[in-house]
Amino acid sequence: MSQAGVALREALGQGHIGFVGGGAMGAALAGGVLAAGLPAAQLRVADPDPARRGALAGELGIETLADNSALLAASDVVVLAVKPGLLRPVLAALRGDLARPLWISVAAGISLQTLGGGLPPGARVVRAMPNTPALIGAGACGFAAGAACGAADREIARALFSCVGLAWEAPSEALLDAVTGLSGSGPAFALALLEALAEAGAALGLPPEAAERLAGQTLLGAALLAQQSALSPAELRAQVTSPGGTTEAGLARLAAGNFAACVGDAVRAAARRSQELGEMGAAEAPAPGAGRVATAPGKVNAPAGDRNAHL
Ligand SMILES: NC(=O)c1ccc[n+]([C@@H]2O[C@H](COP(=O)([O-])OP(=O)(O)OC[C@H]3O[C@@H](n4cnc5c(N)ncnc54)[C@H](OP(=O)(O)O)[C@@H]3O)[C@@H](O)[C@H]2O)c1
């Protein structure tokens, strides 16, 4: 059992997690939790699509249900993983003790206040902002817990999202807009850099496929180096920048093009848009997007862009 799995087992005890929505994110979280070592008997997924239920049951070996209210009755933690526009109708249609479970929503742009509006007063609610790499277990998630949540609830949320990557608890919900701008939209920014690197390499004569693989591995390696080193990214960068060398020549061009300011503008623009969408209710509006990643059972190689058109 992984460290995240141990933490989740400790926080959850013999409790059960139910996922409302077995799409890309619901399936990724369920798969991550299973891979971390939680027994399949402690997980259930509800989804209206029989084919998806069959795929989830077959590939993950967990119980699947068609009825969200039956899932609620059997769950101590309910993860809301439907499209943001469906969240309110899904909550309104639920029958049962809505005050009992811990609710965890991953719906982009749906505030704790909106979530609480569909639940009894005092309901324990966590709002999370995962990102697309969670679909391959390499996510970065920020979450904020509602006022009624206790330490154990926060720990369950942290452990759950740690099963699919990094989980960070924001001290205030307002910071989730910044999380959206940075790690929610960030995968697309990183992919834009990957594309630019690959195109530049191809323009210099590298076979395009080799350029793309070299670019991807370079970004992956740099990120892992930054994660695993005691040095800061700036110190690591200085280490590989010899005076008069190749890297210095390239970095000078990045500085001349205001690279850092441009990236900062991108993150701020995404955070601002997240705030605007949140104020509008965000239900159907686009938020941080998924690319061509589809690892959910039964959906491998499905066009994620279609399925995540709301994102
Ligand atoms: N994918 C990401 O990278 C990502 C990142 C951050 C946040 N999120 C959030 O995660 C949530 C789910 O996104 P997703 O990408 O997983 O979407 P998705 O692949 O469309 O999954 C949603 C699932 O919910 C099912 N569903 C529809 N109505 C339902 C109902 N009444 N009860 C139970 N399930 C129902 C859908 O079935 P049908 O397809 O048959 O309607 C679908 O299987 C969204 O709120 C999104 O904002 C996703």
The ligand as an ORCA input file, in Angstrom:
! r2SCAN-3c Opt
* xyz 0 1
  N     -11.096     15.795    -16.644
  C     -10.288     16.637    -15.997
  O      -9.093     16.707    -16.253
  C     -10.844     17.539    -14.912
  C      -9.984     18.462    -14.291
  C     -10.504     19.265    -13.263
  C     -11.828     19.146    -12.870
  N     -12.634     18.254    -13.492
  C     -14.047     18.185    -13.074
  O     -14.441     16.829    -12.928
  C     -15.840     16.735    -13.213
  C     -16.040     15.562    -14.151
  O     -15.303     15.839    -15.333
  P     -14.913     14.676    -16.311
  O     -13.853     15.185    -17.194
  O     -14.683     13.420    -15.518
  O     -16.299     14.558    -17.128
  P     -16.892     13.282    -17.844
  O     -15.806     12.428    -18.369
  O     -17.974     13.780    -18.730
  O     -17.563     12.464    -16.626
  C     -18.790     12.807    -16.030
  C     -19.536     11.516    -15.839
  O     -20.730     11.772    -15.102
  C     -21.756     10.995    -15.711
  N     -23.061     11.501    -15.359
  C     -23.894     12.287    -16.091
  N     -25.043     12.492    -15.404
  C     -24.927     11.825    -14.232
  C     -25.766     11.652    -13.112
  N     -26.976     12.216    -13.069
  N     -25.343     10.889    -12.089
  C     -24.128     10.306    -12.116
  N     -23.270     10.454    -13.156
  C     -23.660     11.194    -14.193
  C     -21.451     11.130    -17.164
  O     -22.163     10.203    -17.925
  P     -22.582     10.622    -19.447
  O     -21.320     10.881    -20.180
  O     -23.334      9.417    -19.928
  O     -23.434     11.848    -19.328
  C     -19.959     10.894    -17.167
  O     -19.637      9.524    -17.153
  C     -16.280     18.050    -13.843
  O     -17.107     18.760    -12.935
  C     -14.996     18.786    -14.102
  O     -15.135     20.172    -13.891
  C     -12.187     17.448    -14.510
*
